[in-house]
Amino acid sequence: MNIDVLSLFPEMFQGVFHSSMLKKAEEKGKVQYNVVNFREFAEGKHHTVDDYPYGGGAGMVLKPQPVFDAVAHLKEKAASSQPRIILMCPQGERYTQKKAEELAKEEHLIFICGHYEGYDERIREHLVTDEISIGDYVLTGGELGAMVVVDSVVRLLPDVLGNEDSPVLDSFSSGLLEHPQYTRPADFRGLKVPDVLLSGNHRLIDEWRDQQSLRRTWERRPDLLEKYPLTERQLTWIHQWNQQKRT
């Protein structure tokens, strides 16, 4: 996968893209990163990337020309693929694990990270394929959001994680939050690991994990259950918990 990022502050990505799993993915040849300062594509001797908004208003707006030309340059370099062009924007769709899995199937992603009061609307209407928001809040720029999306996508690429089951068992990948995890010692200062995990009975362990995953979701993120295909057994558990909650 090729990942290009357009940013006015490319130095922000150095530590993130060259550390931990993201670095290992690049070393394995699974991904290539390219961070571009789109100011380099701005016309005029001052390389201005922003201007006052038509109609007045506070702040400055990113001009279309530098962004359009930077994207055109990147697409020309990668003539063999049609990239997904992603605008990091608080008005975009709320980012989810499902979206990460969708983007992980692509060959080429281009992220546009803005600053100031926003983008010229023609960027949104005529250039990008996706608008993504990582939450209902506003950041100084799109860089941190792009880092979040890149991390969540790259970890899904084949052979990036050591255990091929890890992405599948993560919270949200199954539609539920992940079950509790424990490691040694079995008794830490009187705090004990559940007996079922020490039993060696894998059928009971799987059932316990399924139940705990469902209960954690029911308690913390009940909204995730609205579209989840619950089994009869899972519906029975939820009914029991609701009964206990009322008493």
C-alpha positions in Angstrom: 0.0 0.0 0.0 1.1 3.5 -0.8 0.1 6.3 1.7 0.6 9.9 0.8 -0.1 12.7 3.2 -0.5 16.4 2.3 0.3 18.6 5.2 1.7 22.0 6.0 3.6 20.4 8.9 5.2 17.2 7.6 7.6 17.0 10.5 4.7 16.0 12.7 4.7 12.6 11.1 8.4 11.6 11.5 8.1 10.0 14.9 4.7 8.3 14.3 5.6 6.8 10.9 9.0 5.7 12.0 8.1 4.0 15.3 6.5 0.8 16.5 4.2 -1.1 14.2 4.1 1.5 11.5 7.8 1.3 11.1 7.8 -2.5 11.1 5.1 -2.5 8.4 7.3 -0.3 6.2 10.4 -2.4 6.8 8.4 -5.5 5.7 7.5 -3.8 2.5 3.8 -3.7 3.3 3.4 0.1 3.1 5.3 3.1 1.8 4.8 6.6 3.4 5.3 9.9 1.7 4.6 13.1 3.5 4.4 16.2 1.2 4.2 19.9 2.2 1.6 21.1 -0.2 2.9 24.7 0.2 5.6 23.6 -2.3 2.8 23.5 -5.0 1.4 27.0 -4.2 1.8 29.6 -7.0 3.5 32.9 -6.5 6.8 33.9 -4.9 5.3 33.8 -1.4 3.8 30.3 -1.8 0.5 31.4 -0.2 -1.9 28.5 0.7 -4.7 30.4 2.3 -6.8 33.5 1.7 -9.8 35.4 3.2 -13.2 33.9 2.6 -15.6 35.5 0.1 -18.4 37.1 1.9 -16.3 37.9 5.0 -15.9 36.0 8.2 -13.2 35.1 10.7 -10.1 33.3 9.9 -8.5 32.1 6.6 -9.5 29.4 4.2 -7.2 27.0 2.3 -7.0 27.8 -1.4 -7.9 25.1 -3.9 -4.9 25.5 -6.3 -2.1 24.1 -4.1 -4.2 21.1 -3.0 -5.5 20.3 -6.5 -2.0 20.5 -8.0 -0.4 18.4 -5.2 -3.0 15.7 -5.6 -2.5 15.7 -9.4 1.2 15.3 -9.0 0.8 12.3 -6.7 -1.7 10.7 -9.0 0.6 11.1 -11.9 3.4 9.4 -10.0 1.2 6.5 -9.2 -0.4 6.1 -12.7 -1.1 2.5 -12.1 -3.7 3.0 -9.4 -6.8 5.2 -8.6 -6.2 6.5 -5.1 -8.8 7.1 -2.4 -8.4 10.8 -1.6 -9.3 11.4 2.0 -10.1 14.8 3.5 -9.7 14.9 7.3 -12.6 17.1 8.3 -14.9 17.5 11.3 -17.8 17.5 8.9 -16.9 14.1 7.6 -18.4 10.7 8.3 -17.6 9.3 11.8 -14.6 7.0 11.6 -15.3 3.3 12.4 -13.5 0.0 12.3 -15.6 -0.9 9.3 -14.2 2.1 7.4 -10.7 1.0 8.4 -11.3 -2.4 7.0 -12.6 -0.9 3.8 -9.6 1.4 3.4 -7.1 -1.5 4.1 -8.2 -3.1 0.9 -7.0 -0.1 -1.2 -3.6 0.1 -2.9 -3.2 3.9 -2.6 -4.5 6.4 -0.1 -3.9 10.2 -0.1 -4.7 12.2 3.0 -5.3 15.9 3.0 -4.7 17.7 6.3 -6.0 21.2 6.6 -5.6 24.1 8.9 -7.2 27.5 9.5 -11.0 27.8 9.2 -11.4 25.2 6.6 -11.1 24.3 2.9 -12.3 26.0 -0.3 -15.5 24.0 -1.0 -14.3 23.0 -4.5 -11.8 20.7 -2.8 -14.6 18.9 -1.1 -16.9 18.8 -4.0 -14.5 18.0 -6.9 -11.4 16.4 -5.6 -11.9 14.1 -2.6 -13.5 10.6 -2.5 -13.9 10.4 1.3 -14.4 12.9 4.2 -13.5 11.5 7.6 -13.9 12.7 11.1 -12.4 10.9 14.1 -14.9 12.4 16.5 -17.2 15.2 17.3 -14.6 17.8 18.3 -12.3 20.2 16.5 -8.5 19.9 16.3 -6.0 22.5 15.2 -5.4 20.6 11.9 -6.0 17.3 10.2 -2.6 15.8 11.0 -3.5 14.0 14.2 -6.6 12.6 12.7 -4.7 11.3 9.7 -2.2 9.5 12.0 -5.1 7.8 13.7 -6.6 6.6 10.5 -3.2 5.4 9.1 -2.4 3.5 12.2 -5.8 1.7 12.2 -5.5 0.8 8.5 -1.9 -0.3 8.4 -2.3 -2.7 11.3 -4.9 -4.6 9.2 -2.6 -5.2 6.3 -1.6 -8.9 5.8 1.4 -10.0 7.9 1.8 -6.7 9.7 0.8 -8.0 13.1 2.6 -11.0 14.5 -0.7 -12.9 15.3 -3.0 -13.0 12.3 -6.0 -13.4 14.6 -5.2 -10.1 16.5 -7.1 -7.7 14.1 -10.1 -10.0 14.0 -10.4 -10.3 17.8 -9.9 -6.6 18.5 -12.7 -4.5 19.9 -15.1 -3.3 17.2 -13.8 -5.8 14.6 -16.4 -8.4 15.7 -19.0 -5.7 16.3 -18.5 -6.1 20.1 -16.0 -4.8 22.6 -13.2 -7.2 23.4 -13.5 -9.5 26.5 -11.2 -8.9 29.5 -7.7 -10.2 29.3 -5.4 -11.6 32.1 -1.8 -12.8 32.3 0.5 -14.1 35.0 0.5 -14.2 38.0 -2.8 -16.0 38.6 -3.0 -14.3 42.0 -1.7 -10.7 42.1 -2.0 -9.4 45.7 -5.2 -11.2 46.2 -6.7 -10.2 42.9 -7.3 -13.5 41.1 -7.8 -14.5 37.5 -11.2 -16.1 36.8 -11.1 -19.8 37.5 -12.5 -20.7 34.0 -9.4 -19.2 32.3 -7.3 -21.6 34.3 -9.5 -24.7 33.7 -8.0 -25.7 30.3 -11.6 -26.3 29.0 -11.5 -24.3 25.8 -15.3 -24.7 25.2 -16.0 -23.0 28.5 -13.3 -20.4 28.0 -14.8 -19.5 24.6 -18.2 -19.2 26.1 -16.9 -17.1 29.0 -15.2 -14.7 26.5 -18.3 -14.5 24.4 -20.4 -13.6 27.4 -17.9 -11.1 28.8 -17.5 -9.4 25.4 -21.3 -9.1 25.1 -21.6 -7.8 28.7 -18.9 -5.2 28.3 -20.6 -4.0 25.2 -24.0 -4.0 26.9 -22.6 -2.0 29.8 -20.4 0.5 28.0 -21.6 0.8 24.4 -25.2 -0.4 24.1 -25.5 1.5 20.9 -23.3 -1.1 19.2 -26.0 -3.8 19.9 -28.7 -2.0 17.9 -27.6 -3.6 14.6 -25.7 -6.5 16.0 -27.1 -10.0 15.0 -27.7 -11.4 18.5 -28.1 -15.1 19.0 -30.7 -16.7 21.2 -28.1 -17.4 23.8 -26.9 -13.8 23.8 -30.5 -12.5 24.0 -31.0 -14.7 27.1 -27.9 -13.3 28.8 -29.0 -9.7 28.1 -32.5 -10.5 29.5 -30.9 -11.9 32.7 -28.7 -8.8 33.1 -31.6 -6.5 32.6 -33.5 -8.5 35.2 -30.6 -8.2 37.7 -30.4 -4.5 37.0 -34.0 -3.9 37.9 -33.7 -5.8 41.2 
